[in-house]
Amino acid sequence: MKLSLCNEVIRELSFERQCALAAELGYAGIELAPFTLGEDAYRMPDGERARLRRVLADSGIAVSGLHWLLVAPKGLSITTPDKAVWQRTVDVMTALVDLCADLGGAYLVHGSPAQRLLKGQGEGAAQRAEAAWAAIAPHAEKAGVVYCIEPLAPRETDFVNRIAEAAEIVRRIASPAVRTMLDTSAAAAGESVPPAVLVREWLPTGLLAHVQLNDRNRRGPGQGGDRFAPVLRALRQDGYAGWLAIEPFDYVPDGPGCAARSIGYVQGLLEALE
């Protein structure tokens, strides 16, 4: 299992410094939020993509994947009845698949709660969301990346709050490039069983492709009351060999400090489990 830092945690730093700091702290990768690279990151010129690859190589760090996909540009939605907005959203999703592949990433995490709300979007909103995910599946397959539908807590969105709900959609789409994932904070707030139980239930199905670690208090792992050893133990015992992304939202004492505390805590648990 490899550790990745969600880069918005240190987004006040330049991309060069983000990569250098993450590497210095011991992370193997960074999970990029495209909005941190600009409003139009989805259509980043080839020259800029090449520059970012050089920065990554010089820092000895990888882009593990992308998340927070639809924050920018503004006005996107996969549930909207507006056909032009829906198509623009799918076009952005497709372009982000290419960006992920170009930067060497392995997966994309579709959270973006505000851009998938059912409330206020009229009849057929859920079907439009599923159609959007199905529409990008062939492109993700061709690009060699996995597109993950992220279950989020009810406090964040009213659509796809549990892994079982995401799994139903993944099975209907029936593409090896569309799967689901586990966010431990969202699971603690929205599921009926602990995250470790979810790992044991869903990892063997092949539908669970990625894991993000965060406490239900929205801070980093080890900065709240949630226990992460059972989750890591379950992942290890069930043969998970993917990325573990650290994704806090409340940065205590600050972004760099939170990034340092989180990896120290998780690395300590992993070493204890060996």
C-alpha positions in Angstrom: 0.0 0.0 0.0 1.3 3.4 -1.0 0.5 6.7 0.8 -0.7 9.7 -1.2 -1.4 13.3 0.0 -4.5 15.1 -1.4 -2.8 18.3 -2.6 -5.4 20.8 -1.6 -4.1 20.3 2.0 -1.1 22.4 1.0 -2.5 24.3 -2.0 -1.1 27.6 -0.8 2.3 26.3 -1.9 3.5 26.2 -5.5 3.2 22.9 -7.3 6.9 22.4 -7.1 6.9 22.9 -3.3 3.9 20.7 -2.9 5.7 17.8 -4.5 8.9 18.5 -2.6 7.2 18.7 0.7 5.1 15.6 0.1 8.3 13.7 -0.8 10.1 15.0 2.2 7.4 13.8 4.5 7.5 10.3 3.0 4.5 10.3 0.7 4.9 8.3 -2.5 2.3 10.3 -4.3 -0.1 13.3 -4.4 -3.7 13.1 -5.3 -4.5 16.1 -7.3 -7.6 18.3 -7.1 -7.7 19.9 -10.5 -9.1 23.2 -9.2 -5.7 23.8 -7.5 -4.1 23.9 -10.9 -6.5 26.6 -12.2 -10.1 27.1 -13.4 -9.3 25.4 -16.7 -7.0 22.6 -15.6 -9.1 20.1 -17.6 -7.8 21.7 -20.8 -4.2 22.2 -19.7 -1.8 22.7 -22.6 0.6 19.9 -23.5 3.6 22.0 -22.6 2.3 22.5 -19.0 1.5 18.9 -18.6 5.1 18.1 -19.6 6.4 20.7 -17.1 4.3 19.1 -14.3 5.7 15.6 -15.2 9.2 17.0 -14.9 8.5 18.5 -11.5 7.1 15.2 -10.3 10.1 13.3 -11.7 12.6 15.7 -10.1 10.8 15.3 -6.7 10.7 11.5 -6.9 6.9 11.5 -6.4 3.9 10.3 -8.5 0.5 11.6 -9.2 -1.6 8.8 -7.7 -4.9 10.1 -9.1 -7.4 13.0 -9.3 -10.3 14.0 -7.0 -12.7 16.9 -6.5 -13.2 16.8 -10.2 -16.0 19.2 -10.8 -15.3 22.2 -8.5 -14.1 24.1 -11.6 -15.1 25.4 -13.9 -18.3 26.7 -12.2 -21.8 25.6 -13.1 -21.2 21.9 -13.8 -23.7 19.2 -12.9 -24.3 15.5 -13.8 -27.9 15.7 -12.6 -29.1 18.8 -14.4 -32.0 18.7 -16.9 -30.1 21.3 -18.9 -28.7 19.3 -21.8 -26.0 21.8 -22.6 -24.7 21.9 -19.0 -24.9 18.1 -18.7 -22.9 17.7 -21.9 -20.3 20.2 -20.9 -19.9 18.4 -17.6 -19.4 15.1 -19.4 -16.8 16.8 -21.6 -14.9 18.1 -18.6 -15.0 14.6 -17.0 -13.7 13.1 -20.2 -10.9 15.7 -20.4 -9.9 15.0 -16.8 -9.6 11.3 -17.6 -7.0 12.4 -20.2 -5.3 14.7 -17.7 -5.0 11.9 -15.1 -3.5 9.5 -17.7 -1.1 12.2 -19.0 0.2 12.9 -15.5 0.6 9.2 -14.7 -2.4 8.8 -12.4 -4.2 5.5 -11.9 -7.7 6.6 -10.9 -10.2 9.5 -10.6 -12.5 9.9 -7.6 -15.9 11.4 -8.4 -17.0 13.1 -5.2 -18.1 16.6 -6.2 -21.2 16.6 -3.9 -22.7 19.9 -5.1 -22.5 18.9 -8.7 -24.5 15.7 -8.2 -27.4 16.9 -6.1 -30.8 15.4 -6.9 -32.8 18.1 -5.1 -34.0 20.8 -7.4 -33.0 18.9 -10.6 -36.3 17.4 -11.5 -37.4 14.0 -12.7 -34.8 11.7 -14.0 -31.9 13.3 -12.1 -30.4 10.0 -10.8 -30.6 8.5 -14.3 -28.8 11.5 -15.8 -26.0 11.1 -13.3 -25.6 7.4 -14.1 -25.7 8.2 -17.8 -22.8 10.6 -17.3 -20.7 8.0 -15.5 -21.6 5.5 -18.3 -20.6 8.0 -20.9 -17.0 8.4 -19.8 -16.5 4.6 -19.2 -15.2 3.8 -22.7 -12.8 6.7 -22.6 -11.5 5.7 -19.1 -11.0 2.1 -20.4 -9.0 3.4 -23.3 -6.9 5.7 -21.1 -6.1 2.9 -18.7 -7.5 4.6 -15.6 -10.2 3.7 -13.1 -13.1 6.1 -12.5 -14.4 5.8 -9.0 -17.9 6.7 -7.9 -17.4 8.0 -4.3 -20.1 7.4 -1.7 -20.5 10.5 0.4 -22.3 11.3 3.6 -25.9 12.5 3.6 -24.6 15.8 5.1 -22.8 16.4 1.8 -25.1 15.2 -0.9 -28.4 13.4 -1.4 -27.2 11.0 -4.1 -25.1 7.8 -3.5 -24.4 7.8 0.2 -23.3 4.2 0.7 -21.0 1.8 -1.1 -23.9 -0.6 -1.8 -25.6 2.2 -3.8 -22.5 3.0 -5.7 -21.9 -0.7 -6.4 -25.4 -1.1 -7.9 -24.5 1.7 -10.4 -21.1 0.2 -11.1 -22.7 -3.2 -11.9 -25.2 -1.7 -14.3 -22.5 0.2 -16.1 -20.5 -3.0 -16.3 -17.2 -1.4 -17.3 -13.8 -2.4 -15.7 -13.0 1.3 -15.7 -15.9 2.3 -13.4 -15.7 1.2 -9.8 -16.3 2.6 -6.3 -14.1 3.4 -3.3 -14.0 4.0 0.4 -13.7 7.3 2.2 -13.5 6.5 5.9 -14.9 9.8 7.1 -17.9 9.6 4.7 -18.4 5.9 5.7 -18.3 6.7 9.4 -21.1 9.3 8.8 -23.2 7.4 6.3 -22.8 3.7 6.6 -24.4 1.3 9.2 -21.2 -0.7 9.8 -17.5 0.4 10.5 -15.1 1.0 7.6 -13.1 -2.2 8.4 -16.3 -4.3 7.9 -16.9 -2.5 4.6 -13.4 -3.4 3.5 -14.0 -7.1 4.2 -17.4 -7.0 2.5 -16.5 -5.1 -0.6 -12.8 -5.6 -1.4 -13.3 -9.2 -2.4 -15.9 -8.2 -5.0 -13.4 -6.3 -7.1 -15.6 -3.2 -7.0 -13.6 -1.3 -4.4 -10.7 0.4 -6.2 -9.4 3.1 -3.9 -9.3 4.3 -0.2 -9.1 7.7 1.3 -8.3 8.1 5.0 -9.8 10.8 7.2 -11.5 11.0 10.6 -15.2 11.6 10.9 -14.3 15.0 12.4 -12.9 15.8 9.0 -9.3 16.0 10.3 -6.5 13.7 9.3 -6.2 10.1 10.6 -5.1 10.1 14.2 -6.5 13.6 14.9 -9.9 12.3 16.2 -11.6 9.4 17.8 -11.8 7.0 14.8 -9.6 3.9 14.9 -7.7 3.2 11.7 -5.7 0.1 12.7 -8.7 -2.2 12.0 -9.1 -0.6 8.5 -5.5 -1.0 7.6 -5.4 -4.6 9.0 -8.4 -5.5 6.9 -6.9 -4.0 3.8 -3.6 -5.8 4.3 -5.2 -9.1 5.1 -7.4 -8.9 2.0 -4.5 -8.1 -0.3 -5.2 -4.4 -1.1 -2.1 -3.1 -2.9 -3.4 0.3 -4.1 -3.1 3.8 -2.9 -4.1 5.2 0.5 -4.9 8.9 0.1 -4.8 11.2 3.1 -7.7 13.6 2.7 -8.5 15.9 5.7 -10.7 18.9 5.3 -9.9 20.6 8.6 -6.1 21.3 8.7 -4.8 21.3 12.3 -2.4 23.0 13.1 -2.1 23.9 9.4 -1.8 22.2 6.0 1.8 21.1 6.2 1.5 20.2 9.9 -1.6 18.1 9.3 0.1 16.4 6.3 3.1 15.5 8.6 1.0 14.3 11.5 -1.2 12.2 9.3 1.5 10.3 7.6 3.4 9.7 10.8 0.3 8.2 12.4 -0.5 6.0 9.4 3.1 4.8 8.9 3.3 3.9 12.5 0.2 1.8 12.3 1.4 0.1 9.1 4.8 -0.7 10.7 3.0 -2.1 13.8 0.9 -4.4 11.6 4.0 -5.9 9.9 
